[in-house]
Amino acid sequence: MIMARALVVYDTLKGATRAIGELIAKGLMDNGVEADVKKAVEIVKESDLAGYDAYIFGSATYHGEMMSSMKRVLFLAEKVRLNGKAGGAFGAYGWSGEAPRRIFDTMYHILGMRMVIEPLPLKSPSEPEAVKRAEEYGRVIAEKLTALP
Ligand SMILES: Cc1cc2nc3c(=O)[nH]c(=O)nc-3n(C[C@H](O)[C@H](O)[C@H](O)COP(=O)(O)O)c2cc1C
């Protein structure tokens, strides 16, 4: 059987959003989906985004916004045909946490993706409950990918 493939792309300043992305990837891999995890700066050309069944994008929230390299990834993604692909969005935050929802909305409205799960903003990603929720996020996406039509 060919395994489904997912790409997790994150941007972070202090590492919390990377930690969430890695936990989501673990949830995917534990449930039969191949997952690559990349920092937004590693995504430089259209082909870096090609060939996956699911895309999960994440950014920390700073000053009410997603970080600029995630904005750049979304502009790049507009040039790649991602419509109909499965999507999710996540990010660490302190109090308002706008970034995951903004990313999610852009993936839905501009990229035309099939957003299979609501965004995941997490406040303290090292706490056991948050770890569980992030892995669960990956598991749910894996189930959507491997479910029979
Ligand atoms: C200068 C500064 C501005 C911030 N602005 C926001 C904000 O507008 N809303 C929010 O929810 N959190 C805000 N935060 C908190 C960060 O989102 C939080 O620390 C998060 O865990 C950082 O994630 P990272 O480790 O992935 O960079 C801000 C933090 C700093 C240092």
Ligand as a Chemical Component Dictionary entry (heavy atoms), coordinates in Angstrom:
data_LIG
# 
_chem_comp.id                   LIG 
_chem_comp.type                 NON-POLYMER 
_chem_comp.pdbx_formal_charge   0 
_chem_comp.three_letter_code    LIG 
# 
loop_
_chem_comp_atom.comp_id 
_chem_comp_atom.atom_id 
_chem_comp_atom.alt_atom_id 
_chem_comp_atom.type_symbol 
_chem_comp_atom.charge 
_chem_comp_atom.model_Cartn_x 
_chem_comp_atom.model_Cartn_y 
_chem_comp_atom.model_Cartn_z 
_chem_comp_atom.pdbx_ordinal 
LIG C1  C1  C 0 7.117  40.762 21.560 1  
LIG C2  C2  C 0 6.096  39.666 21.701 2  
LIG C3  C3  C 0 4.817  39.845 21.152 3  
LIG C4  C4  C 0 3.838  38.855 21.290 4  
LIG N1  N1  N 0 2.583  39.081 20.774 5  
LIG C5  C5  C 0 1.615  38.160 20.997 6  
LIG C6  C6  C 0 0.278  38.421 20.550 7  
LIG O1  O1  O 0 -0.051 39.423 19.930 8  
LIG N2  N2  N 0 -0.667 37.485 20.825 9  
LIG C7  C7  C 0 -0.378 36.312 21.503 10 
LIG O2  O2  O 0 -1.269 35.498 21.693 11 
LIG N3  N3  N 0 0.873  36.054 21.938 12 
LIG C8  C8  C 0 1.880  36.938 21.692 13 
LIG N4  N4  N 0 3.159  36.693 22.147 14 
LIG C9  C9  C 0 3.453  35.411 22.856 15 
LIG C10 C10 C 0 4.018  34.325 21.928 16 
LIG O3  O3  O 0 3.093  33.993 20.910 17 
LIG C11 C11 C 0 4.327  33.060 22.772 18 
LIG O4  O4  O 0 5.432  33.347 23.615 19 
LIG C12 C12 C 0 4.615  31.836 21.950 20 
LIG O5  O5  O 0 4.743  30.707 22.807 21 
LIG C13 C13 C 0 5.880  31.968 21.127 22 
LIG O6  O6  O 0 5.972  30.861 20.272 23 
LIG P1  P1  P 0 7.351  30.401 19.616 24 
LIG O7  O7  O 0 8.163  29.778 20.736 25 
LIG O8  O8  O 0 6.946  29.377 18.609 26 
LIG O9  O9  O 0 8.043  31.581 19.013 27 
LIG C14 C14 C 0 4.155  37.657 21.978 28 
LIG C15 C15 C 0 5.451  37.479 22.502 29 
LIG C16 C16 C 0 6.420  38.460 22.374 30 
LIG C17 C17 C 0 7.802  38.226 22.939 31 
# 
loop_
_chem_comp_bond.comp_id 
_chem_comp_bond.atom_id_1 
_chem_comp_bond.atom_id_2 
_chem_comp_bond.value_order 
_chem_comp_bond.pdbx_ordinal 
LIG C1  C2  SING 1  
LIG C2  C3  SING 2  
LIG C2  C16 DOUB 3  
LIG C3  C4  DOUB 4  
LIG C4  N1  SING 5  
LIG C4  C14 SING 6  
LIG N1  C5  DOUB 7  
LIG C5  C6  SING 8  
LIG C5  C8  SING 9  
LIG C6  O1  DOUB 10 
LIG C6  N2  SING 11 
LIG N2  C7  SING 12 
LIG C7  O2  DOUB 13 
LIG C7  N3  SING 14 
LIG N3  C8  DOUB 15 
LIG C8  N4  SING 16 
LIG N4  C9  SING 17 
LIG N4  C14 SING 18 
LIG C9  C10 SING 19 
LIG C10 O3  SING 20 
LIG C10 C11 SING 21 
LIG C11 O4  SING 22 
LIG C11 C12 SING 23 
LIG C12 O5  SING 24 
LIG C12 C13 SING 25 
LIG C13 O6  SING 26 
LIG O6  P1  SING 27 
LIG P1  O7  DOUB 28 
LIG P1  O8  SING 29 
LIG P1  O9  SING 30 
LIG C14 C15 DOUB 31 
LIG C15 C16 SING 32 
LIG C16 C17 SING 33 
# 
